[in-house]
Amino acid sequence: MKKLTPFLALILIVTSCSTQQELSYLNNLYETGGENYFPMEIPDYKVQARDILYVTVKAQTPEGALTEMLNDRSLASGSMLQGEASQYIIGYSIDPDGRVTVPLLGKVHVAGQTVYQIRDLFQSKVDSLYRHAYVEVRLLSFKYTVIGEVRAPGSFVNYNDQLTVLEAIGRAGGIAETGTKEKIMVIR
């Protein structure tokens, strides 16, 4: 039995080891020519139905004070933007037809546009109503879910303007040892 133990240990070590190539991501890329695999221009996210936008309009009063023109929704509490429920309450949902209803501006079709295009659209509408007004638009509903053979599956919120598949997998702890790096499905 004593002679068999080192032999079993050696078999376990040899069969349970993975090569460096099996463990690394993007191991099938050539040394040069990465621009063929990764576009250098990153497209901006285009909003769609059921996204939630944060919209604020600030204008200067005749006295010189800066005031929130949308019923002070965003300033109701210092901790308003911390939870998902509060973001839903203070945000403006895009309806199934791709329109958002904002006080002062009414119903505006925004689906298929970037946040910057929406801001410019709202700014032009606000400029016709107020002088020296400032419009800010942000996407609140940038939430994604990673499931499958990752170390920490679950739902995550991205507080950035963009997100890559590698970042999403990384936030989920990376692909587990039992996962297959060659079979990743992205569903929007």
C-alpha positions as CSV (number, residue, x, y, z in Angstrom):
1,M,0.0,0.0,0.0
2,K,2.9,2.4,0.8
3,K,4.3,1.8,-2.7
4,L,0.9,2.5,-4.3
5,T,0.3,5.8,-2.5
6,P,3.0,7.8,-4.4
7,F,1.8,6.3,-7.7
8,L,-1.9,7.4,-7.0
9,A,-0.7,10.9,-6.0
10,L,1.2,11.2,-9.2
11,I,-1.8,10.1,-11.3
12,L,-4.0,12.6,-9.5
13,I,-1.5,15.5,-10.1
14,V,-1.1,14.6,-13.8
15,T,-4.8,14.2,-14.5
16,S,-6.0,17.2,-12.6
17,C,-3.6,19.8,-14.0
18,S,-4.7,22.1,-16.8
19,T,-2.3,23.7,-19.2
20,Q,-1.8,27.4,-19.3
21,Q,-3.4,27.5,-22.7
22,E,-6.6,25.9,-21.3
23,L,-6.8,28.4,-18.5
24,S,-6.2,31.6,-20.4
25,Y,-8.9,33.6,-22.2
26,L,-8.5,34.6,-25.9
27,N,-5.8,31.9,-26.4
28,N,-6.8,31.4,-30.0
29,L,-5.8,34.9,-31.2
30,Y,-2.7,35.5,-33.3
31,E,0.1,37.7,-31.9
32,T,-0.7,40.5,-34.3
33,G,-3.8,41.7,-36.0
34,G,-6.0,42.2,-32.8
35,E,-7.9,44.9,-34.7
36,N,-9.5,42.1,-36.7
37,Y,-11.0,40.6,-33.5
38,F,-11.8,43.7,-31.5
39,P,-13.3,46.8,-33.1
40,M,-11.5,49.9,-32.2
41,E,-14.6,52.0,-32.2
42,I,-17.0,51.1,-29.4
43,P,-20.6,51.8,-30.4
44,D,-22.8,53.8,-28.0
45,Y,-25.7,52.1,-26.4
46,K,-29.0,52.9,-28.0
47,V,-32.0,52.9,-25.6
48,Q,-34.9,50.7,-26.1
49,A,-38.4,50.1,-24.7
50,R,-38.5,49.5,-20.9
51,D,-35.1,51.2,-20.3
52,I,-35.2,53.8,-17.5
53,L,-33.7,57.2,-18.0
54,Y,-32.7,59.8,-15.4
55,V,-33.6,63.2,-16.7
56,T,-33.0,66.5,-14.9
57,V,-33.5,70.1,-16.1
58,K,-31.8,72.9,-14.2
59,A,-32.5,76.5,-15.0
60,Q,-31.4,79.8,-13.5
61,T,-34.1,81.9,-11.8
62,P,-34.2,85.7,-12.2
63,E,-32.6,85.9,-8.8
64,G,-29.7,83.9,-10.0
65,A,-30.4,80.6,-8.1
66,L,-30.2,77.3,-9.9
67,T,-33.5,75.4,-9.6
68,E,-34.6,71.9,-10.6
69,M,-37.5,72.2,-13.1
70,L,-38.8,68.6,-12.9
71,N,-40.5,68.8,-9.5
72,D,-37.3,68.2,-7.6
73,R,-37.5,64.5,-8.2
74,S,-33.8,63.9,-8.2
75,L,-33.2,65.9,-5.1
76,A,-35.8,64.3,-2.8
77,S,-33.2,62.6,-0.8
78,G,-29.5,62.3,-0.6
79,S,-29.7,58.5,-0.8
80,M,-32.3,58.4,-3.6
81,L,-30.0,56.8,-6.2
82,Q,-28.8,53.9,-4.0
83,G,-31.4,51.2,-4.6
84,E,-33.1,49.7,-7.7
85,A,-36.6,50.7,-6.5
86,S,-35.6,54.3,-5.9
87,Q,-34.0,54.5,-9.4
88,Y,-37.3,53.2,-10.9
89,I,-39.2,55.8,-8.9
90,I,-37.1,58.8,-9.9
91,G,-36.5,57.6,-13.5
92,Y,-38.6,57.9,-16.6
93,S,-39.5,54.6,-18.3
94,I,-39.5,54.2,-22.0
95,D,-42.9,52.8,-23.0
96,P,-43.3,49.8,-25.4
97,D,-43.7,52.3,-28.3
98,G,-40.3,53.8,-27.6
99,R,-41.5,57.0,-26.1
100,V,-40.8,58.7,-22.7
101,T,-43.1,61.2,-21.0
102,V,-41.2,64.0,-19.3
103,P,-42.8,67.0,-17.6
104,L,-42.4,70.2,-19.6
105,L,-41.5,68.2,-22.7
106,G,-44.4,65.8,-23.1
107,K,-44.1,62.5,-24.9
108,V,-40.9,62.2,-26.9
109,H,-39.8,59.2,-29.1
110,V,-36.4,58.2,-27.9
111,A,-36.0,54.5,-28.8
112,G,-33.0,53.7,-30.9
113,Q,-31.1,56.9,-29.9
114,T,-28.0,57.2,-27.7
115,V,-28.2,59.0,-24.3
116,Y,-26.3,61.9,-25.9
117,Q,-28.7,62.3,-28.8
118,I,-31.6,62.2,-26.3
119,R,-29.9,64.9,-24.2
120,D,-29.5,67.1,-27.3
121,L,-33.1,66.6,-28.3
122,F,-34.3,67.5,-24.8
123,Q,-31.9,70.4,-24.6
124,S,-33.4,71.9,-27.8
125,K,-36.9,71.6,-26.5
126,V,-35.9,73.1,-23.1
127,D,-34.1,76.0,-24.8
128,S,-37.4,77.0,-26.4
129,L,-38.9,77.3,-22.9
130,Y,-36.1,78.6,-20.7
131,R,-32.9,80.6,-21.1
132,H,-29.7,79.2,-19.8
133,A,-31.2,75.8,-18.9
134,Y,-29.1,72.6,-18.6
135,V,-30.4,69.1,-19.3
136,E,-28.8,66.0,-18.1
137,V,-29.8,62.5,-19.2
138,R,-28.4,59.2,-18.0
139,L,-29.3,55.5,-18.4
140,L,-30.4,54.0,-15.0
141,S,-31.3,50.5,-16.1
142,F,-27.9,49.1,-17.2
143,K,-28.4,45.8,-15.4
144,Y,-27.2,42.5,-16.7
145,T,-27.3,38.9,-15.5
146,V,-24.5,36.3,-15.8
147,I,-25.6,32.7,-15.4
148,G,-23.9,29.3,-16.1
149,E,-20.5,28.0,-15.2
150,V,-19.1,31.1,-13.6
151,R,-17.8,31.5,-10.0
152,A,-20.5,34.0,-8.9
153,P,-23.6,33.9,-11.1
154,G,-26.1,36.6,-10.5
155,S,-27.5,40.0,-11.6
156,F,-25.2,43.0,-11.6
157,V,-25.6,46.8,-12.3
158,N,-23.1,48.6,-14.5
159,Y,-22.4,52.2,-13.6
160,N,-20.5,52.9,-16.7
161,D,-21.4,53.9,-20.3
162,Q,-20.2,50.6,-21.7
163,L,-19.6,47.0,-20.8
164,T,-17.7,44.2,-22.6
165,V,-18.4,40.5,-22.3
166,L,-15.1,40.0,-20.7
167,E,-15.9,42.6,-18.0
168,A,-19.3,40.9,-17.3
169,I,-17.6,37.5,-16.9
170,G,-14.9,39.0,-14.8
171,R,-17.5,40.6,-12.4
172,A,-19.1,37.2,-12.1
173,G,-15.7,35.8,-10.8
174,G,-14.6,34.4,-14.2
175,I,-15.5,31.1,-15.8
176,A,-15.3,28.2,-13.3
177,E,-13.0,25.3,-13.8
178,T,-16.0,23.3,-15.0
179,G,-17.0,25.9,-17.6
180,T,-16.2,25.9,-21.3
181,K,-14.6,29.1,-22.6
182,E,-15.4,28.2,-26.2
183,K,-19.2,28.3,-25.7
184,I,-20.4,31.7,-24.4
185,M,-23.8,33.0,-25.4
186,V,-24.7,36.6,-25.2
187,I,-28.4,37.4,-25.2
188,R,-29.8,40.9,-25.2
